[in-house]
Amino acid sequence: SLHFNADDIKEDEFMPLSILSSSITNLPTKDKDILTLQGEIKAKCGTFYSSSAAIDKDGTAHTYLTFFASCLESKADCVAELLCEVLRDTVFGDGKEILEIAKQARSHIEDAIITSGESTALSRVEASYSDAGIISERLSGYEAYKALCSALKTDEESASLLKKVEDLYRRLIKSEKPRCCCLTFRA
């Protein structure tokens, strides 16, 4: 796993961070279209995905964009190359794919609210007791749902969402000083 620290993001960037984590492994790169990239990922990896989350360390909540990959030891070099390609060369294009992923995320949260509203309510209560709960609520809870609904309402707001997603990508991953703070290998 590879963790990028996102502690300094603004309140209106939590939901775009969540969309970035959902979309970055589902976009083409400079050298590969999405079908070729996904084919290589399936052929070489057990798992390959990213997520955004709040982690409570010593009573302090930290926000991370994390990439996970698992593979056979014999394929580790290939998987490392794929991860580097995704991190370095993702192409955002016209944003249609990202907006589709955002719509799917909205539907997913909406379904969770409908089918297990008690979990949504519990998450909202937890948000009042911990910083990690607040961050989780903004990344994937009801607050994220409200932000997604607002961001997908008009073309102008959708364009603003796309800009925030790309800005986070440049700031967290593509900057001259990437925020990679932890790389973990397990045998």
C-alpha angles and dihedrals in degrees: 000000000000120000127202116195114234100172094129099056117125125245093258091052099063095084093044088051089055090050090048090053091049095047109036095079090046099056131085123256130223091269103029135052115225095261093053092045093047090047091054092046091052092046096048107028138063089201133359120173145119134228141178121226148155116245121194111220119179091338094309122108118227127189120221140181103211133191120203129193133167128187146145113288090246090061098045094106092050092049091048089053091050091050091050090049092051092047096044106032111031112145116212095191117180093336098245092123093049092049090049090051089048090052090049090050090051091051091047093053091043090053090049090052092050098043100037108017090158090067090051090050091048091051090052090051092048088053089063091056106043142029090228088055091052091051093047090050090052093046101046113351136084091297089057089049092053091047091049092049090051094045093051096046099091138013090248093053091045090053089051090052091051091050092051092049092051092044090053090050091053094043100044103032113011100043122112086252105042114200097233103148105166135026115187128192123184126189 
